Amino acid sequence: MVVPPETVLKSKRDATSEQQDDDLTVAAAAEVTKSMLTPNEMLAHLSKHFNKPYASRKTRIGIFDFYAALFTKPGPSFVETNFALIVSHLINDIILQQRNTSSRYEVLLIRRLVGVLLRDLVGVRMLSEQRQIGATQELANAYLKRWPAMMPGQVAPGWIVLLIVLREVVGLLQQLGNAPPPVQVCKVSS
């Protein structure tokens, strides 16, 4: 049996203060759910600190730990939705920056950090099988088909970019096992 709620008569003053409390609660809830930065802005903010000339190696590795936490917290759906943005950011804002290609030690550090992030975190733990196929096609279309540059005015990706993208594509294909038809179609059309 359900008991009906009690009806309480309130004075005009009580009703006004309660309405104000409700308005403040709604405003506070709206602030909590409001996104502060877009994914692109979040990634740009991190890369700005990563690429600072005076950032130590330990700080840079810590920032990559933060990248991993940033991708893990929202979950696989965030990574699957923003895969192209993540790869583009890592290539343009991390790999191709002057500081990160200044010495062979920097190149090795960047290759290792980006490789761990793309392969171990995103590729293995966060992408579904269907999205792995899509990621392979996306990497092939965005980077592998641009190399070598055959047309005038076309720019081929650098060797570091090519190396990282090839390693990720190989990892995705190994993870998929027997190549599904959509991956074979992508390979044939390239």
ABEGO torsion letter per residue (X at the ends): XBBBBBBBBBBAAAAAAAAAAAAAAAAAAAAAABBABBAAAAAAAAAAAAABAABBAAAAAAAAAAAAAAAAAAEAAAAAAAAAAAAAAAAAAAAABAAAAABAAAAAAAAAAAAAAAAAAAAAAABBAAAAAAAAAAAAAAAAAAOBBABBGBBBBBAAAAAAAAAAAAAAAAAAEBBBAAAAAAAAAX
